[in-house]
């Protein structure tokens, strides 16, 4: 009998521990709204800013917008490395781009694929992300 109760107690603790960790936190409902994008054609020297509004029903730890390129340093480049914001349920992020050189000789159609990737990080390590793609021609 003395051996039976410790075994039952240990089994009960294990079951409660597994059940407690299996309960998932509520999933955030996150919306990424493109307020302003890039035009399909930019002339050398022109700058445009991509603006993205992030809204969430749960508070996020932080949000970040980063540029990504198929042809880094050519065609269209980011003026700054990205944008970020801290804890909130709403944020507006901006990434500014400049047309640096012609895309006429680029493979695949003579345009520069430019991405802006926006992500929100929540408690517990949950990350929600959205990718915005712009195909920009620089004559």
N, C-alpha and C positions, 0 to 999 in steps of 0.2 A: 504494500500500500504506500510505503514511503517513497518507493521508486516511481509509482504511478503519477502522483501529483506534480513532481518536477517535469516529467515528460509532457503532461497535459499543459502545464503552464508555459513551457517552452514552445509547444505547438501553437498555443493561443497567441503568444507574443509574435511568432513568425507570421501567422495569418493576418494579424492586425497590422503588422509592419508592411507586408506586401499589399494589403488592401489600401492602406493609407498612401503608399507611394504610387499606386495604380490610378488613383483619382487624378485626372488631368485638370489643370487650370483652364479657365474659360479661354477659348480662342479669341484673339482680338479681331474686330472688324475694322480693317484699314482701307481707306480709299486714297488713291493717288490721282490727282486731277492735274492734267497738263493745262496750265494757264496760258503759257506762251511757248511755242516751239521754235524751231529753226526754219527759215524759208528753204524752198527747194533749190534756189540759186542765190549765191552770194558772190559779190565782186571782191577782188583782192583788197584787203585793208578794212573791209566792213566788219562790224561786230554786232552780234545779236546775243540776247540772253534768254536761256531756257528757264522758265519759272514753273515750279511744281508745288502744288498745295497738298499737304498730307493731313488727313483727318483720321482720328481713331476714337473708338468708344472706350478704350482702356488707355491709361497713361503709358507712354513708351519711355524707355530710358534715354533714347536718343535716336535721331534720324540723320541720314547722310546721303548726299547726292554726289556722284563721281562720274567724270567723263570716261569714255572708252572709245578707242579708235582702231580701225583696221590698218591705217597708214599713219602711225604716230609721227608728228612733226611735219607732215605734208598735207596740203589741201586745206583742211580746217583744223585749228588747234584750240585748246582751252586757254583762256587768258589766265585763269587761276585754277588750282587743282581740284576744286569742288566746294561744297558748302555743307554745313552741319548745324544741328540745333540740339539742345538738351531736353530734359524731362518736360513733357507736355502732352496734350492730346491733339494739338494742332501746330503746324509749322509750315512756313513758306521757304522753299529752297531755290537758290539761283546759281546757274553755271553759265558763265559768259564765254562765247566762242568768237574767234576771229578767222577770217579767210586769209590764209597765208600764201598759197600758191595755186596754180591751175591744177584741175583734176582731169584735164583732157586726156592725158596718157595713162590714167589709172586703169588697171584691168577690170573687166566686168561691167563696163558701161560708162566709164568716165565720170563717176561720182564718188564721193567720199562717204562711206557709212559712218555715221557718228551716233554713239549711244550715250544716253544719260541713264545711269542705274541709280535708283533711289531705294533705300532700305530703312526699315524701322526695327529697332531691337527692343524687346520687351523683357520683363522679369522672367527668370527661368531659362533664358537663352533663346526664346522664340524670336525668329527673324522673318519679317514679311518684306518682300522686295518687288519692284516693278521696273521693267526696262523700257525706255522710250528710244525708238530708232528713227533717225533722220537721214535720208539720202540727199546729200548736198552736192550740187554741181558748182564749181568755180571756173568760169571761162578764162 
